[in-house]
Amino acid sequence: MRLLPKKVFFVTGVGTHREHLESFEKALRDAGIEKFNLVTVSSILPPNCEIIAKDTGLNQLLPGEIVFCVMSRLASNEPNRRISASLGCAIPTNPNESGYISEHHAFGEPTESSGAYAERLASSMYETGTDSKPKETFNVAITAVVGADGLWTTVLSVAVFCCNKE
């Protein structure tokens, strides 16, 4: 059995809690993907993979379903610490070829810088692997600042794959 995703959607989330794990759970809830069993995979955008809206993608998945994703994630409980998580995507010129999704997470970077870095990284990975420029690139990014109370804060950016035939 081959699993080749036909669709992907992108989400971001932030969660805060006194427990590290619960801050991650709250970030998943904020992103809308807490009801799935997430399996992280590496950075390939499959050939002919359609980028769809979050709501469309969520409607194609069932609670408890095993779902593959590319995830950038960072957490901290250091008061006033800025954290970011971003994904960059390089879409192939030929839709029958694969593209790239890059993960980046960092301390101290604003959202725009984190996203731009991930986008440049995806483009570079595509260019060095194909000797050509991608058709298009984009990024999704999020930042948060840990509160003065020192509660755990988690940020995440996720590319969620849909492998079903709908």
C-alpha positions as CSV (number, residue, x, y, z in Angstrom):
1,M,0.0,0.0,0.0
2,R,1.4,3.4,-1.0
3,L,0.5,6.6,0.8
4,L,0.8,9.5,-1.5
5,P,-0.9,12.7,-0.2
6,K,-3.1,14.4,-2.8
7,K,-3.9,17.5,-0.7
8,V,-2.2,19.6,2.0
9,F,-3.2,22.5,4.2
10,F,-1.3,24.8,6.5
11,V,-2.0,25.9,10.0
12,T,-0.4,27.7,12.9
13,G,-1.1,27.7,16.6
14,V,0.0,29.1,20.0
15,G,-0.6,27.5,23.4
16,T,0.3,28.5,27.0
17,H,0.1,26.4,30.1
18,R,2.1,25.7,33.3
19,E,2.8,22.2,31.9
20,H,5.0,21.9,28.8
21,L,2.9,19.1,27.2
22,E,-0.3,21.0,27.8
23,S,1.0,24.1,26.2
24,F,1.7,21.9,23.1
25,E,-1.9,20.5,23.3
26,K,-3.3,24.0,23.5
27,A,-1.2,25.0,20.4
28,L,-2.6,22.0,18.5
29,R,-6.1,23.2,19.6
30,D,-5.4,26.7,18.5
31,A,-4.4,25.3,15.1
32,G,-7.5,23.0,14.9
33,I,-5.6,19.7,14.7
34,E,-5.7,18.4,18.2
35,K,-8.1,15.5,17.4
36,F,-5.6,13.7,15.0
37,N,-2.7,11.3,15.6
38,L,0.1,13.3,14.0
39,V,3.1,11.6,12.4
40,T,5.8,14.0,11.4
41,V,7.5,13.4,8.0
42,S,10.3,15.1,6.2
43,S,10.1,18.0,3.8
44,I,8.8,16.8,0.4
45,L,5.7,18.3,-1.2
46,P,4.4,15.3,-3.2
47,P,3.8,15.6,-7.0
48,N,0.3,16.9,-7.9
49,C,-0.5,17.7,-4.3
50,E,-3.2,20.4,-4.1
51,I,-2.9,23.1,-1.5
52,I,-6.4,23.5,0.1
53,A,-8.0,25.7,2.7
54,K,-7.8,24.7,6.3
55,D,-11.6,24.2,6.7
56,T,-11.7,22.1,3.5
57,G,-8.8,19.9,4.8
58,L,-10.3,19.5,8.3
59,N,-13.6,18.3,6.8
60,Q,-11.7,15.5,5.1
61,L,-10.2,14.1,8.3
62,L,-11.7,12.1,11.1
63,P,-11.0,12.4,14.8
64,G,-8.4,9.8,15.8
65,E,-7.1,9.4,12.2
66,I,-3.4,9.0,11.7
67,V,-2.4,12.1,9.8
68,F,1.0,12.8,8.3
69,C,2.4,16.3,8.6
70,V,5.5,18.5,8.4
71,M,5.8,20.4,11.7
72,S,7.9,23.2,13.0
73,R,7.6,23.6,16.8
74,L,9.3,25.5,19.6
75,A,8.5,26.0,23.3
76,S,10.0,28.0,26.1
77,N,9.1,29.0,29.6
78,E,11.7,31.8,29.8
79,P,9.9,35.0,30.7
80,N,9.8,37.6,27.9
81,R,11.4,35.2,25.4
82,R,10.2,35.5,21.8
83,I,9.8,32.2,20.0
84,S,8.8,31.5,16.4
85,A,7.9,28.5,14.2
86,S,7.6,28.7,10.4
87,L,7.3,26.6,7.3
88,G,8.4,27.6,3.8
89,C,7.0,25.9,0.7
90,A,8.5,25.7,-2.8
91,I,6.0,24.7,-5.4
92,P,7.5,22.9,-8.5
93,T,7.2,24.4,-12.0
94,N,6.0,21.0,-13.2
95,P,3.1,19.7,-11.1
96,N,4.2,16.1,-11.8
97,E,7.4,16.7,-9.8
98,S,7.9,17.2,-6.1
99,G,8.4,20.4,-4.2
100,Y,9.8,21.2,-0.8
101,I,8.5,22.2,2.6
102,S,11.1,23.5,5.0
103,E,10.9,23.9,8.8
104,H,12.4,26.7,10.8
105,H,12.1,27.6,14.5
106,A,14.0,30.3,16.3
107,F,14.4,32.4,19.4
108,G,14.1,36.2,19.1
109,E,12.9,36.4,15.5
110,P,9.8,38.4,14.5
111,T,7.2,36.5,12.4
112,E,8.2,38.1,9.1
113,S,11.9,37.2,9.5
114,S,11.1,33.6,10.6
115,G,8.8,33.1,7.7
116,A,11.1,34.7,5.1
117,Y,13.9,32.5,6.3
118,A,11.8,29.3,6.0
119,E,10.7,30.4,2.5
120,R,14.3,31.1,1.3
121,L,15.3,27.7,2.7
122,A,12.5,25.8,0.8
123,S,13.5,27.7,-2.4
124,S,17.2,26.8,-1.9
125,M,16.4,23.2,-1.3
126,Y,14.3,23.1,-4.4
127,E,16.9,24.9,-6.6
128,T,19.8,22.7,-5.4
129,G,17.8,19.6,-6.0
130,T,16.4,20.5,-9.4
131,D,18.8,23.1,-10.9
132,S,15.8,25.3,-11.5
133,K,13.7,27.9,-9.7
134,P,10.3,26.9,-8.1
135,K,7.1,28.1,-9.7
136,E,6.1,29.8,-6.5
137,T,7.1,30.1,-2.8
138,F,5.3,31.1,0.3
139,N,5.5,30.7,4.1
140,V,3.4,30.3,7.2
141,A,4.8,31.6,10.4
142,I,3.9,32.5,14.0
143,T,5.6,34.0,17.0
144,A,4.7,34.5,20.6
145,V,6.3,36.0,23.6
146,V,6.5,34.0,26.8
147,G,4.6,35.9,29.6
148,A,6.3,37.4,32.6
149,D,4.7,34.6,34.6
150,G,7.0,32.0,32.9
151,L,4.3,29.7,31.8
152,W,5.2,27.3,29.0
153,T,4.5,28.7,25.6
154,T,4.5,26.6,22.4
155,V,4.3,27.8,18.8
156,L,3.8,25.6,15.8
157,S,3.4,25.8,12.1
158,V,2.2,22.6,10.4
159,A,1.6,21.3,6.8
160,V,-1.1,18.7,7.2
161,F,-1.4,16.0,4.5
162,C,-4.7,14.4,3.4
163,C,-4.2,10.9,2.0
164,N,-7.8,9.9,1.5
165,K,-9.4,9.8,-1.9
166,E,-12.1,12.5,-1.3
